[in-house]
Amino acid sequence: MERRTALGLIAATAASFTALPSISAGATGQGNGGYTFALDKNVKRTPVRFRNRYGIELAADLYVPKNAKGKLPALAVSGPFGAVKEQSSGLYANEYARRGYVALAFDPSFTGESGGKVRDVGSPDINTEDWSAAVDFLGLQKLVDRDRIGAQGICGLSGMALTAAAADDRIKAVATASMYDMSRSMSRGHQDFYTREQRQKVVAHLSRQRWIDAENGTYARLSHEIPFDKNGDVAPSNRVLPKTLPADADPITRIFFDYYRTERGFHPRSINSTTAWTGTTPMSFFGFQLMTNLDLLAPRKALLVAGANAHSLYYSQDVQVKAPEAVGLLVVPGADHVDLYDRKDRIPFDKLDEFFTKNLA
């Protein structure tokens, strides 16, 4: 595939493709109360609500070990970008609670069950603030040791977790899995392939969409990572992923589809499973970059976990180069990007536990 037309493999233009049938997604999670994983028998899960400093109410699940005694370390958990707490973040929180942490899996503002009048819009600022709001909530729990709070970001919420930690030293340690830098991804394309001309075309597309939304009084749903067609024109879709998988789907679309659009990971409130972000979401990500102050993270530590076969590996590698004194990189042999969403045989939970045990001491 031409490098200049490769973007947006996740943001499929495949809604109109001749398609292969998907596994029925409607039954997903029925045996687990709508969750894509089973709750550990030694863990208690409680739905909770709290507000960020913008007044937006966030929905979350608090995972606590049933045998909890004394003050425990705690972790805020969120991601991927466009997922909900019943998916990967809940799986991580469940596992951490099984290992003795208090873990809070939350839906970012404007998504899932969280508040925000406009639905399914992303913001580098507000989604970063959501992490600090989660720390507020955790630090008020009687079971939690305020001096031992960390963050676990997954995929596109990882960049916001690192950004929050750089400005909020209550976050004592950060781990990420399959990290994406959403500002870089939206404004420069996968592997930074956008040319200057293409970036200007994307800006022009977003600007036109603002007029359309203003005139209609509604917010269209369109690709947040905007692809180009073979003629060099922007070609947004009204879904993140196609309803059914095209026979000629690229490898990245295939791995995302295999999680979000099948019984493995489908959830009806997940943007990535069912719809798309508001079409002008990329505007703020063009304007505001993430992780600009990572030098402030040290002496605290971050551990970035990425699959050796992940198309997103370069994000983690580049962050480590940017802040080597604070950031470690753990590459998982044989793993792709989505394996680290839910494949417990691939997710290095022992290493993550070791990292947090040491850095939340």
TINU-297573 format. One record per residue (C-alpha): residue in three letters; chain; x, y, z. Coordinates in nm, 2 decimals, m for minus. Layout:
% residues N
+------+------+--------+--------+--------+
: code : unit :     c1 :     c2 :     c3 :
+------+------+--------+--------+--------+
:  ALA :    A :      X :      Y :      Z :
...
+------+------+--------+--------+--------+
END
This chain:
% residues 361
+------+------+--------+--------+--------+
: code : unit :     c1 :     c2 :     c3 :
+------+------+--------+--------+--------+
:  MET :    A :   0.00 :   0.00 :   0.00 :
:  GLU :    A :   0.13 :   0.35 :  m0.08 :
:  ARG :    A :   0.27 :   0.52 :   0.22 :
:  ARG :    A :   0.08 :   0.84 :   0.14 :
:  THR :    A :  m0.26 :   0.66 :   0.13 :
:  ALA :    A :  m0.21 :   0.43 :   0.42 :
:  LEU :    A :  m0.37 :   0.63 :   0.70 :
:  GLY :    A :  m0.69 :   0.55 :   0.88 :
:  LEU :    A :  m0.66 :   0.18 :   0.86 :
:  ILE :    A :  m0.86 :   0.19 :   1.19 :
:  ALA :    A :  m1.08 :   0.46 :   1.06 :
:  ALA :    A :  m1.23 :   0.24 :   0.79 :
:  THR :    A :  m1.38 :   0.37 :   0.47 :
:  ALA :    A :  m1.51 :   0.02 :   0.45 :
:  ALA :    A :  m1.87 :   0.09 :   0.53 :
:  SER :    A :  m1.96 :   0.03 :   0.17 :
:  PHE :    A :  m1.72 :  m0.26 :   0.09 :
:  THR :    A :  m1.83 :  m0.60 :  m0.02 :
:  ALA :    A :  m1.80 :  m0.77 :   0.32 :
:  LEU :    A :  m1.75 :  m1.09 :   0.50 :
:  PRO :    A :  m1.99 :  m1.16 :   0.79 :
:  SER :    A :  m1.88 :  m1.09 :   1.14 :
:  ILE :    A :  m1.94 :  m1.29 :   1.45 :
:  SER :    A :  m2.27 :  m1.19 :   1.61 :
:  ALA :    A :  m2.19 :  m0.91 :   1.84 :
:  GLY :    A :  m2.53 :  m0.88 :   2.00 :
:  ALA :    A :  m2.47 :  m1.16 :   2.25 :
:  THR :    A :  m2.14 :  m1.02 :   2.38 :
:  GLY :    A :  m2.10 :  m1.01 :   2.75 :
:  GLN :    A :  m2.44 :  m1.15 :   2.82 :
:  GLY :    A :  m2.29 :  m1.41 :   3.06 :
:  ASN :    A :  m2.09 :  m1.15 :   3.24 :
:  GLY :    A :  m2.35 :  m0.88 :   3.30 :
:  GLY :    A :  m2.25 :  m0.68 :   2.99 :
:  TYR :    A :  m1.87 :  m0.70 :   3.06 :
:  THR :    A :  m1.63 :  m0.86 :   2.82 :
:  PHE :    A :  m1.45 :  m1.05 :   3.09 :
:  ALA :    A :  m1.54 :  m1.25 :   3.41 :
:  LEU :    A :  m1.51 :  m1.09 :   3.75 :
:  ASP :    A :  m1.26 :  m1.26 :   3.97 :
:  LYS :    A :  m1.42 :  m1.44 :   4.26 :
:  ASN :    A :  m1.20 :  m1.26 :   4.51 :
:  VAL :    A :  m1.28 :  m0.91 :   4.38 :
:  LYS :    A :  m1.57 :  m0.68 :   4.45 :
:  ARG :    A :  m1.69 :  m0.44 :   4.18 :
:  THR :    A :  m1.89 :  m0.13 :   4.27 :
:  PRO :    A :  m2.03 :   0.13 :   4.02 :
:  VAL :    A :  m1.93 :   0.48 :   4.13 :
:  ARG :    A :  m1.96 :   0.84 :   4.01 :
:  PHE :    A :  m1.73 :   1.14 :   4.06 :
:  ARG :    A :  m1.67 :   1.48 :   3.89 :
:  ASN :    A :  m1.37 :   1.63 :   3.72 :
:  ARG :    A :  m1.28 :   2.00 :   3.77 :
:  TYR :    A :  m1.49 :   2.09 :   3.47 :
:  GLY :    A :  m1.80 :   1.96 :   3.65 :
:  ILE :    A :  m1.84 :   1.66 :   3.42 :
:  GLU :    A :  m1.96 :   1.35 :   3.60 :
:  LEU :    A :  m1.75 :   1.04 :   3.53 :
:  ALA :    A :  m1.88 :   0.69 :   3.55 :
:  ALA :    A :  m1.65 :   0.42 :   3.68 :
:  ASP :    A :  m1.62 :   0.08 :   3.84 :
:  LEU :    A :  m1.42 :   0.04 :   4.16 :
:  TYR :    A :  m1.25 :  m0.29 :   4.20 :
:  VAL :    A :  m1.14 :  m0.39 :   4.55 :
:  PRO :    A :  m0.99 :  m0.72 :   4.68 :
:  LYS :    A :  m1.25 :  m0.89 :   4.90 :
:  ASN :    A :  m0.99 :  m0.96 :   5.17 :
:  ALA :    A :  m0.86 :  m0.60 :   5.17 :
:  LYS :    A :  m0.71 :  m0.48 :   5.50 :
:  GLY :    A :  m0.54 :  m0.16 :   5.59 :
:  LYS :    A :  m0.43 :   0.11 :   5.33 :
:  LEU :    A :  m0.38 :  m0.03 :   4.98 :
:  PRO :    A :  m0.20 :   0.10 :   4.67 :
:  ALA :    A :  m0.45 :   0.22 :   4.40 :
:  LEU :    A :  m0.45 :   0.25 :   4.02 :
:  ALA :    A :  m0.67 :   0.46 :   3.79 :
:  VAL :    A :  m0.73 :   0.27 :   3.47 :
:  SER :    A :  m0.87 :   0.38 :   3.13 :
:  GLY :    A :  m0.86 :   0.32 :   2.76 :
:  PRO :    A :  m0.85 :   0.25 :   2.48 :
:  PHE :    A :  m0.96 :   0.57 :   2.31 :
:  GLY :    A :  m1.32 :   0.49 :   2.21 :
:  ALA :    A :  m1.36 :   0.20 :   2.45 :
:  VAL :    A :  m1.56 :   0.17 :   2.77 :
:  LYS :    A :  m1.49 :   0.05 :   3.12 :
:  GLU :    A :  m1.66 :  m0.29 :   3.05 :
:  GLN :    A :  m1.39 :  m0.37 :   2.80 :
:  SER :    A :  m1.01 :  m0.37 :   2.84 :
:  SER :    A :  m0.98 :  m0.12 :   3.12 :
:  GLY :    A :  m1.21 :  m0.33 :   3.34 :
:  LEU :    A :  m1.02 :  m0.64 :   3.26 :
:  TYR :    A :  m0.70 :  m0.47 :   3.38 :
:  ALA :    A :  m0.86 :  m0.33 :   3.69 :
:  ASN :    A :  m1.01 :  m0.67 :   3.78 :
:  GLU :    A :  m0.66 :  m0.83 :   3.75 :
:  TYR :    A :  m0.49 :  m0.56 :   3.95 :
:  ALA :    A :  m0.76 :  m0.59 :   4.23 :
:  ARG :    A :  m0.69 :  m0.97 :   4.23 :
:  ARG :    A :  m0.33 :  m0.88 :   4.30 :
:  GLY :    A :  m0.41 :  m0.65 :   4.59 :
:  TYR :    A :  m0.47 :  m0.31 :   4.44 :
:  VAL :    A :  m0.77 :  m0.08 :   4.46 :
:  ALA :    A :  m0.84 :  m0.02 :   4.09 :
:  LEU :    A :  m1.07 :   0.23 :   3.93 :
:  ALA :    A :  m1.18 :   0.17 :   3.56 :
:  PHE :    A :  m1.34 :   0.48 :   3.43 :
:  ASP :    A :  m1.52 :   0.61 :   3.11 :
:  PRO :    A :  m1.36 :   0.93 :   2.99 :
:  SER :    A :  m1.57 :   1.24 :   2.96 :
:  PHE :    A :  m1.84 :   1.24 :   2.68 :
:  THR :    A :  m1.81 :   0.86 :   2.64 :
:  GLY :    A :  m1.97 :   0.55 :   2.78 :
:  GLU :    A :  m2.18 :   0.62 :   3.08 :
:  SER :    A :  m1.99 :   0.94 :   3.17 :
:  GLY :    A :  m2.14 :   1.28 :   3.14 :
:  GLY :    A :  m2.09 :   1.56 :   2.89 :
:  LYS :    A :  m2.38 :   1.69 :   2.69 :
:  VAL :    A :  m2.22 :   1.63 :   2.35 :
:  ARG :    A :  m2.16 :   1.26 :   2.31 :
:  ASP :    A :  m1.85 :   1.09 :   2.18 :
:  VAL :    A :  m1.61 :   1.38 :   2.15 :
:  GLY :    A :  m1.25 :   1.36 :   2.25 :
:  SER :    A :  m1.04 :   1.64 :   2.41 :
:  PRO :    A :  m0.66 :   1.62 :   2.49 :
:  ASP :    A :  m0.72 :   1.86 :   2.78 :
:  ILE :    A :  m1.04 :   1.72 :   2.93 :
:  ASN :    A :  m0.94 :   1.36 :   2.89 :
:  THR :    A :  m0.61 :   1.44 :   3.06 :
:  GLU :    A :  m0.80 :   1.61 :   3.35 :
:  ASP :    A :  m1.01 :   1.29 :   3.38 :
:  TRP :    A :  m0.70 :   1.11 :   3.51 :
:  SER :    A :  m0.65 :   1.36 :   3.78 :
:  ALA :    A :  m1.01 :   1.35 :   3.87 :
:  ALA :    A :  m0.98 :   0.97 :   3.91 :
:  VAL :    A :  m0.69 :   1.03 :   4.15 :
:  ASP :    A :  m0.91 :   1.27 :   4.35 :
:  PHE :    A :  m1.17 :   1.00 :   4.39 :
:  LEU :    A :  m0.92 :   0.73 :   4.48 :
:  GLY :    A :  m0.75 :   0.95 :   4.73 :
:  LEU :    A :  m1.07 :   1.00 :   4.92 :
:  GLN :    A :  m1.13 :   0.63 :   4.97 :
:  LYS :    A :  m1.06 :   0.50 :   5.32 :
:  LEU :    A :  m0.89 :   0.19 :   5.18 :
:  VAL :    A :  m0.65 :   0.39 :   4.97 :
:  ASP :    A :  m0.30 :   0.51 :   5.06 :
:  ARG :    A :  m0.29 :   0.86 :   4.89 :
:  ASP :    A :   0.09 :   0.83 :   4.86 :
:  ARG :    A :   0.06 :   0.51 :   4.65 :
:  ILE :    A :  m0.16 :   0.60 :   4.36 :
:  GLY :    A :  m0.06 :   0.52 :   4.00 :
:  ALA :    A :  m0.21 :   0.51 :   3.66 :
:  GLN :    A :  m0.25 :   0.24 :   3.39 :
:  GLY :    A :  m0.33 :   0.37 :   3.05 :
:  ILE :    A :  m0.43 :   0.16 :   2.75 :
:  CYS :    A :  m0.39 :   0.25 :   2.39 :
:  GLY :    A :  m0.51 :   0.61 :   2.32 :
:  LEU :    A :  m0.57 :   0.70 :   2.68 :
:  SER :    A :  m0.20 :   0.63 :   2.76 :
:  GLY :    A :  m0.08 :   0.96 :   2.62 :
:  MET :    A :  m0.33 :   1.15 :   2.84 :
:  ALA :    A :  m0.21 :   0.94 :   3.14 :
:  LEU :    A :   0.15 :   1.04 :   3.09 :
:  THR :    A :   0.05 :   1.40 :   3.03 :
:  ALA :    A :  m0.15 :   1.40 :   3.35 :
:  ALA :    A :   0.14 :   1.25 :   3.55 :
:  ALA :    A :   0.38 :   1.52 :   3.42 :
:  ALA :    A :   0.16 :   1.79 :   3.58 :
:  ASP :    A :   0.02 :   1.60 :   3.88 :
:  ASP :    A :   0.28 :   1.44 :   4.11 :
:  ARG :    A :   0.01 :   1.27 :   4.31 :
:  ILE :    A :   0.04 :   1.01 :   4.03 :
:  LYS :    A :   0.35 :   0.82 :   4.15 :
:  ALA :    A :   0.40 :   0.58 :   3.86 :
:  VAL :    A :   0.25 :   0.52 :   3.52 :
:  ALA :    A :   0.22 :   0.21 :   3.30 :
:  THR :    A :   0.09 :   0.20 :   2.95 :
:  ALA :    A :  m0.01 :  m0.08 :   2.72 :
:  SER :    A :  m0.01 :  m0.04 :   2.34 :
:  MET :    A :   0.04 :   0.33 :   2.38 :
:  TYR :    A :  m0.10 :   0.58 :   2.12 :
:  ASP :    A :  m0.03 :   0.95 :   2.10 :
:  MET :    A :  m0.37 :   1.07 :   1.98 :
:  SER :    A :  m0.25 :   1.42 :   1.90 :
:  ARG :    A :   0.03 :   1.29 :   1.69 :
:  SER :    A :  m0.19 :   1.03 :   1.53 :
:  MET :    A :  m0.47 :   1.27 :   1.43 :
:  SER :    A :  m0.25 :   1.55 :   1.32 :
:  ARG :    A :   0.03 :   1.36 :   1.14 :
:  GLY :    A :  m0.11 :   1.03 :   1.05 :
:  HIS :    A :   0.01 :   0.67 :   1.12 :
:  GLN :    A :   0.39 :   0.67 :   1.12 :
:  ASP :    A :   0.38 :   1.05 :   1.05 :
:  PHE :    A :   0.30 :   0.98 :   0.69 :
:  TYR :    A :   0.09 :   1.30 :   0.62 :
:  THR :    A :   0.26 :   1.54 :   0.40 :
:  ARG :    A :   0.22 :   1.92 :   0.47 :
:  GLU :    A :  m0.03 :   1.93 :   0.18 :
:  GLN :    A :  m0.23 :   1.64 :   0.33 :
:  ARG :    A :  m0.23 :   1.80 :   0.68 :
:  GLN :    A :  m0.37 :   2.12 :   0.52 :
:  LYS :    A :  m0.64 :   1.91 :   0.34 :
:  VAL :    A :  m0.74 :   1.76 :   0.67 :
:  VAL :    A :  m0.76 :   2.10 :   0.83 :
:  ALA :    A :  m0.97 :   2.22 :   0.54 :
:  HIS :    A :  m1.20 :   1.92 :   0.58 :
:  LEU :    A :  m1.24 :   1.98 :   0.95 :
:  SER :    A :  m1.31 :   2.35 :   0.90 :
:  ARG :    A :  m1.58 :   2.28 :   0.64 :
:  GLN :    A :  m1.73 :   2.03 :   0.88 :
:  ARG :    A :  m1.75 :   2.30 :   1.15 :
:  TRP :    A :  m1.97 :   2.50 :   0.91 :
:  ILE :    A :  m2.19 :   2.20 :   0.84 :
:  ASP :    A :  m2.24 :   2.12 :   1.20 :
:  ALA :    A :  m2.31 :   2.48 :   1.29 :
:  GLU :    A :  m2.57 :   2.51 :   1.01 :
:  ASN :    A :  m2.74 :   2.18 :   1.11 :
:  GLY :    A :  m2.72 :   2.23 :   1.48 :
:  THR :    A :  m2.59 :   1.87 :   1.52 :
:  TYR :    A :  m2.25 :   1.70 :   1.52 :
:  ALA :    A :  m2.17 :   1.46 :   1.24 :
:  ARG :    A :  m1.99 :   1.13 :   1.32 :
:  LEU :    A :  m1.68 :   1.09 :   1.11 :
:  SER :    A :  m1.33 :   0.94 :   1.12 :
:  HIS :    A :  m1.10 :   1.08 :   1.38 :
:  GLU :    A :  m0.80 :   0.95 :   1.19 :
:  ILE :    A :  m0.87 :   1.07 :   0.85 :
:  PRO :    A :  m0.77 :   0.85 :   0.55 :
:  PHE :    A :  m0.71 :   0.95 :   0.19 :
:  ASP :    A :  m0.84 :   0.78 :  m0.12 :
:  LYS :    A :  m0.64 :   0.68 :  m0.42 :
:  ASN :    A :  m0.70 :   1.02 :  m0.58 :
:  GLY :    A :  m0.55 :   1.20 :  m0.28 :
:  ASP :    A :  m0.87 :   1.33 :  m0.14 :
:  VAL :    A :  m0.99 :   1.30 :   0.23 :
:  ALA :    A :  m1.22 :   1.00 :   0.26 :
:  PRO :    A :  m1.37 :   0.99 :   0.61 :
:  SER :    A :  m1.62 :   0.72 :   0.72 :
:  ASN :    A :  m1.91 :   0.75 :   0.96 :
:  ARG :    A :  m1.78 :   0.45 :   1.15 :
:  VAL :    A :  m1.45 :   0.37 :   1.32 :
:  LEU :    A :  m1.48 :   0.01 :   1.20 :
:  PRO :    A :  m1.70 :  m0.14 :   0.94 :
:  LYS :    A :  m2.01 :  m0.34 :   1.04 :
:  THR :    A :  m1.87 :  m0.65 :   0.86 :
:  LEU :    A :  m1.51 :  m0.72 :   0.77 :
:  PRO :    A :  m1.42 :  m0.66 :   0.40 :
:  ALA :    A :  m1.24 :  m0.95 :   0.23 :
:  ASP :    A :  m0.95 :  m0.72 :   0.14 :
:  ALA :    A :  m0.92 :  m0.56 :   0.48 :
:  ASP :    A :  m0.57 :  m0.45 :   0.58 :
:  PRO :    A :  m0.40 :  m0.61 :   0.88 :
:  ILE :    A :  m0.46 :  m0.33 :   1.12 :
:  THR :    A :  m0.83 :  m0.31 :   1.05 :
:  ARG :    A :  m0.85 :  m0.69 :   1.10 :
:  ILE :    A :  m0.70 :  m0.69 :   1.45 :
:  PHE :    A :  m0.92 :  m0.40 :   1.57 :
:  PHE :    A :  m1.22 :  m0.57 :   1.41 :
:  ASP :    A :  m1.14 :  m0.89 :   1.58 :
:  TYR :    A :  m1.17 :  m0.72 :   1.92 :
:  TYR :    A :  m1.44 :  m0.45 :   1.88 :
:  ARG :    A :  m1.67 :  m0.61 :   1.63 :
:  THR :    A :  m1.68 :  m0.97 :   1.76 :
:  GLU :    A :  m1.79 :  m1.15 :   2.08 :
:  ARG :    A :  m1.44 :  m1.11 :   2.21 :
:  GLY :    A :  m1.47 :  m0.74 :   2.29 :
:  PHE :    A :  m1.79 :  m0.58 :   2.15 :
:  HIS :    A :  m1.98 :  m0.35 :   2.37 :
:  PRO :    A :  m2.28 :  m0.14 :   2.25 :
:  ARG :    A :  m2.16 :   0.18 :   2.43 :
:  SER :    A :  m1.81 :   0.15 :   2.27 :
:  ILE :    A :  m1.75 :   0.41 :   2.00 :
:  ASN :    A :  m1.51 :   0.17 :   1.83 :
:  SER :    A :  m1.77 :  m0.11 :   1.83 :
:  THR :    A :  m2.07 :   0.08 :   1.70 :
:  THR :    A :  m2.01 :   0.43 :   1.57 :
:  ALA :    A :  m1.75 :   0.71 :   1.52 :
:  TRP :    A :  m1.63 :   1.02 :   1.71 :
:  THR :    A :  m1.78 :   1.36 :   1.64 :
:  GLY :    A :  m1.63 :   1.46 :   1.31 :
:  THR :    A :  m1.45 :   1.77 :   1.44 :
:  THR :    A :  m1.28 :   1.59 :   1.73 :
:  PRO :    A :  m0.94 :   1.61 :   1.56 :
:  MET :    A :  m0.94 :   1.99 :   1.57 :
:  SER :    A :  m0.83 :   2.01 :   1.93 :
:  PHE :    A :  m0.57 :   1.74 :   1.88 :
:  PHE :    A :  m0.42 :   1.94 :   1.60 :
:  GLY :    A :  m0.40 :   2.24 :   1.83 :
:  PHE :    A :  m0.27 :   2.07 :   2.15 :
:  GLN :    A :   0.01 :   1.82 :   2.17 :
:  LEU :    A :   0.04 :   1.56 :   2.44 :
:  MET :    A :   0.34 :   1.47 :   2.66 :
:  THR :    A :   0.52 :   1.80 :   2.61 :
:  ASN :    A :   0.65 :   1.82 :   2.97 :
:  LEU :    A :   0.77 :   1.46 :   3.02 :
:  ASP :    A :   1.09 :   1.59 :   3.17 :
:  LEU :    A :   0.89 :   1.68 :   3.48 :
:  LEU :    A :   0.80 :   1.31 :   3.54 :
:  ALA :    A :   1.14 :   1.21 :   3.69 :
:  PRO :    A :   1.23 :   1.09 :   3.94 :
:  ARG :    A :   0.89 :   0.91 :   3.91 :
:  LYS :    A :   0.88 :   0.63 :   3.67 :
:  ALA :    A :   0.68 :   0.51 :   3.37 :
:  LEU :    A :   0.68 :   0.16 :   3.21 :
:  LEU :    A :   0.56 :   0.14 :   2.85 :
:  VAL :    A :   0.45 :  m0.21 :   2.74 :
:  ALA :    A :   0.41 :  m0.27 :   2.37 :
:  GLY :    A :   0.39 :  m0.57 :   2.14 :
:  ALA :    A :   0.69 :  m0.65 :   1.92 :
:  ASN :    A :   0.45 :  m0.69 :   1.63 :
:  ALA :    A :   0.24 :  m0.38 :   1.71 :
:  HIS :    A :   0.19 :  m0.12 :   1.45 :
:  SER :    A :   0.20 :   0.13 :   1.74 :
:  LEU :    A :   0.53 :   0.03 :   1.88 :
:  TYR :    A :   0.70 :   0.34 :   1.76 :
:  TYR :    A :   0.50 :   0.56 :   1.99 :
:  SER :    A :   0.64 :   0.39 :   2.30 :
:  GLN :    A :   0.99 :   0.38 :   2.15 :
:  ASP :    A :   0.98 :   0.76 :   2.08 :
:  VAL :    A :   0.86 :   0.84 :   2.43 :
:  GLN :    A :   1.14 :   0.64 :   2.58 :
:  VAL :    A :   1.39 :   0.84 :   2.38 :
:  LYS :    A :   1.23 :   1.16 :   2.48 :
:  ALA :    A :   1.25 :   1.09 :   2.86 :
:  PRO :    A :   1.50 :   0.80 :   2.91 :
:  GLU :    A :   1.56 :   0.89 :   3.28 :
:  ALA :    A :   1.19 :   0.82 :   3.36 :
:  VAL :    A :   1.06 :   0.59 :   3.10 :
:  GLY :    A :   1.12 :   0.22 :   3.06 :
:  LEU :    A :   1.01 :   0.01 :   2.76 :
:  LEU :    A :   0.90 :  m0.35 :   2.78 :
:  VAL :    A :   0.85 :  m0.52 :   2.44 :
:  VAL :    A :   0.64 :  m0.83 :   2.44 :
:  PRO :    A :   0.76 :  m1.09 :   2.18 :
:  GLY :    A :   0.50 :  m1.21 :   1.94 :
:  ALA :    A :   0.23 :  m0.97 :   2.05 :
:  ASP :    A :   0.04 :  m0.73 :   1.83 :
:  HIS :    A :  m0.13 :  m0.40 :   1.94 :
:  VAL :    A :  m0.47 :  m0.55 :   2.03 :
:  ASP :    A :  m0.32 :  m0.86 :   2.21 :
:  LEU :    A :  m0.25 :  m0.63 :   2.50 :
:  TYR :    A :  m0.62 :  m0.54 :   2.53 :
:  ASP :    A :  m0.73 :  m0.87 :   2.67 :
:  ARG :    A :  m0.49 :  m1.16 :   2.60 :
:  LYS :    A :  m0.39 :  m1.24 :   2.95 :
:  ASP :    A :  m0.13 :  m1.49 :   2.82 :
:  ARG :    A :   0.04 :  m1.19 :   2.64 :
:  ILE :    A :  m0.02 :  m0.91 :   2.89 :
:  PRO :    A :   0.29 :  m0.91 :   3.13 :
:  PHE :    A :   0.09 :  m0.86 :   3.45 :
:  ASP :    A :   0.37 :  m1.01 :   3.66 :
:  LYS :    A :   0.61 :  m0.74 :   3.53 :
:  LEU :    A :   0.35 :  m0.47 :   3.57 :
:  ASP :    A :   0.28 :  m0.58 :   3.93 :
:  GLU :    A :   0.65 :  m0.58 :   4.00 :
:  PHE :    A :   0.68 :  m0.22 :   3.85 :
:  PHE :    A :   0.40 :  m0.08 :   4.06 :
:  THR :    A :   0.50 :  m0.27 :   4.37 :
:  LYS :    A :   0.85 :  m0.10 :   4.35 :
:  ASN :    A :   0.73 :   0.24 :   4.24 :
:  LEU :    A :   0.43 :   0.28 :   4.47 :
:  ALA :    A :   0.63 :   0.17 :   4.77 :
+------+------+--------+--------+--------+
END
